[in-house]
């Protein structure tokens, strides 16, 4: 009777979510940080906002950016049309607007494009942070740490942000979106829509992405209604699926 992964957060908080991801992907996660909708807007504002590329369909379609912003504004007790976006293209947005942009779900390819928008915001967030002065970075770290929950110490985060990241010549956020093509089934199971993945077919790709190689691992128990090993691709080109 499998449940959606995101239910782990509501049932056991970040530690259960961390354990769930580790068990299903055969990974070791050293640290985590999580933030809710309210505080994500504050994190973005701590670096002065972000830049995103907004298309006409994302802005003007039903359930587009301003519809999502209306919902976010109401959560803050603001008028629904407060600071609505009226431009497309490469534009600057504040924290609430960025959260609304990240929540667009019914424009384009559903959850998959929503994930891409969220990563776009994170990439711009990193760029904006790296563009701050040393004192600006230190101030932003204090603001951000007050908004998130994490098991990483402030000392570690500060050293990473103020010493390690600036020492790199090329900083990029790369990601692989799961589930991989032909490694899952989706539909109505147990009265709700969900994805049923074949974890074992994807673990080698995830290992290669994080560690640069694949090692032997104990297979993950098969998920009911997931595709069989025989119906999944034998291998993937990691360069093609990285985004």
C-alpha positions in Angstrom: 0.0 0.0 0.0 2.6 2.6 -1.1 2.0 6.3 -0.4 3.3 9.4 -2.1 6.8 10.5 -1.0 5.7 13.9 0.1 3.3 12.3 2.7 6.5 11.4 4.6 6.9 15.1 5.6 3.5 15.3 7.1 3.8 11.9 8.9 7.3 12.3 10.3 8.9 15.6 9.3 12.2 16.1 7.5 13.9 13.1 9.2 11.3 10.7 7.8 11.4 12.3 4.4 15.2 12.1 4.4 15.1 8.4 5.4 12.4 7.7 2.7 14.5 9.3 -0.1 17.7 7.5 1.2 15.9 4.1 1.3 14.3 4.4 -2.2 17.3 5.8 -4.0 20.1 4.1 -2.0 21.7 7.4 -1.1 23.3 8.9 1.9 22.0 12.4 2.6 24.3 14.4 5.0 22.2 17.5 5.5 18.8 19.0 4.7 17.1 22.3 4.8 13.4 22.9 4.3 11.2 26.0 4.1 7.5 26.7 3.7 5.7 29.0 1.3 5.7 32.0 3.6 9.4 31.8 4.4 10.5 31.0 0.9 9.3 34.4 -0.1 11.4 35.9 2.7 14.5 33.9 1.6 14.2 35.3 -1.9 13.7 38.9 -0.6 16.8 38.4 1.6 18.9 38.5 -1.6 16.9 41.2 -3.3 14.5 39.2 -5.4 15.3 37.0 -8.4 15.0 37.0 -12.2 12.8 34.6 -14.1 11.7 34.1 -17.8 7.9 34.5 -17.9 6.1 33.5 -21.1 2.7 34.9 -22.2 1.0 31.6 -21.4 2.5 31.5 -17.9 1.3 35.1 -17.2 -2.1 35.2 -19.0 -3.4 31.7 -18.9 -6.0 30.6 -16.3 -4.2 29.4 -13.2 -1.1 31.3 -14.4 1.2 33.5 -12.4 -1.2 36.2 -11.3 -3.8 33.6 -10.3 -1.2 31.9 -8.2 -0.1 35.3 -6.8 -3.6 36.0 -5.8 -3.6 32.9 -3.6 -0.2 33.7 -2.1 -1.4 37.3 -1.4 -4.4 36.0 0.4 -2.2 33.8 2.6 -0.4 37.0 3.6 -3.7 38.9 4.2 -3.1 41.1 1.2 -5.4 42.2 -1.6 -5.5 39.5 -4.3 -4.3 41.9 -7.0 -1.5 43.4 -5.0 1.7 43.7 -7.0 0.4 41.6 -9.9 2.9 41.0 -12.7 2.2 42.8 -16.0 5.4 41.9 -18.0 6.7 38.9 -19.8 10.2 38.0 -20.7 13.3 38.1 -18.4 11.9 40.1 -15.5 12.7 40.7 -11.8 10.2 39.5 -9.2 10.0 39.7 -5.5 9.6 36.8 -3.1 5.9 36.4 -3.2 5.9 36.8 -7.0 8.6 34.2 -7.3 6.7 31.8 -5.1 3.6 32.3 -7.2 5.7 31.6 -10.4 7.1 28.5 -8.8 3.5 27.2 -8.1 2.3 27.4 -11.6 1.1 23.9 -12.3 -1.6 23.9 -15.0 0.3 25.7 -17.7 2.6 23.6 -19.9 3.6 20.1 -18.9 2.1 20.0 -15.4 4.3 19.0 -12.4 7.4 18.6 -14.6 7.5 22.2 -15.9 6.6 23.4 -12.4 9.8 21.6 -11.1 11.7 23.4 -13.8 10.4 26.7 -12.7 11.3 26.0 -9.1 14.9 25.1 -10.2 15.0 28.3 -12.3 14.1 30.3 -9.2 16.8 28.5 -7.2 19.4 29.1 -9.8 18.6 32.8 -9.9 18.6 32.8 -6.1 22.1 31.5 -6.1 23.2 34.0 -8.7 21.8 36.9 -6.7 23.4 35.7 -3.5 26.8 35.3 -5.2 26.5 38.9 -6.5 26.3 40.3 -3.0 29.2 41.8 -1.1 30.8 39.8 1.7 28.8 41.8 4.3 25.7 41.4 2.2 26.2 37.7 2.0 26.6 37.5 5.8 23.5 39.6 6.4 21.5 37.4 3.9 22.7 34.2 5.7 21.3 35.5 9.0 18.0 36.4 7.4 17.8 33.0 5.5 18.7 30.9 8.5 15.8 32.5 10.5 13.4 31.3 7.8 14.5 27.6 7.3 14.8 24.5 9.3 18.0 22.5 8.9 20.3 20.0 10.5 23.4 21.8 9.3 25.1 24.1 11.7 25.4 27.8 11.1 29.2 27.5 11.2 29.1 25.0 8.3 26.7 27.0 6.3 28.6 30.2 6.7 31.9 28.6 5.8 30.3 27.0 2.7 28.7 30.2 1.6 31.5 32.7 2.4 34.6 30.6 1.7 33.9 27.5 -0.5 31.4 28.9 -3.0 33.4 32.1 -3.8 36.5 29.9 -4.4 34.8 28.2 -7.4 35.3 29.6 -10.8 32.0 28.2 -12.3 29.0 27.6 -10.0 26.0 25.8 -11.5 23.0 24.0 -10.1 22.5 20.7 -12.1 19.7 18.3 -11.6 18.1 15.1 -12.9 14.4 15.0 -12.8 12.8 11.8 -11.6 11.1 9.5 -12.5 13.1 8.8 -15.6 11.3 8.1 -18.9 9.8 4.6 -19.2 10.7 3.8 -15.5 7.2 4.6 -14.1 3.5 4.2 -14.5 1.0 6.9 -13.5 -2.7 6.9 -12.9 -5.4 6.4 -10.3 -4.2 4.0 -7.6 -6.1 3.5 -4.3 -8.4 6.4 -5.1 -5.8 9.0 -5.9 -3.5 9.9 -8.8 0.1 8.9 -8.2 3.3 7.8 -9.9 4.5 4.2 -9.4 8.3 4.1 -10.1 10.7 1.3 -10.7 13.4 2.6 -8.3 15.9 -0.1 -9.1 16.0 1.0 -12.8 16.8 4.6 -11.8 19.3 4.1 -8.9 22.3 3.5 -11.2 21.6 6.9 -12.9 21.2 8.6 -9.6 24.4 7.1 -8.2 26.3 8.1 -11.3 24.9 11.7 -11.1 26.0 12.1 -7.4 29.0 9.9 -7.1 30.3 9.6 -10.7 30.0 5.8 -10.7 27.5 3.1 -10.0 28.1 0.4 -7.3 26.2 -2.7 -6.3 23.2 -2.1 -4.1 20.5 -4.0 -2.3 17.4 -3.9 -4.6 14.5 -1.8 -3.4 11.3 -3.7 -2.8 9.1 -3.6 -5.9 6.4 -1.0 -5.9 2.9 -2.3 -6.7 1.8 -1.3 -10.3 5.3 -0.1 -11.2 6.8 -1.3 -14.6 8.9 -4.4 -14.5 12.7 -4.4 -14.9 12.3 -5.9 -18.4 10.2 -3.0 -19.6 12.6 -0.3 -18.3 15.7 0.9 -20.4 18.9 -0.9 -19.6 20.9 2.3 -19.5 20.6 6.1 -19.9 22.8 8.8 -21.2 23.3 11.0 -18.1 24.5 14.0 -20.1 21.2 14.0 -22.1 18.9 13.9 -19.0 20.8 16.4 -16.9 19.2 19.8 -16.8 
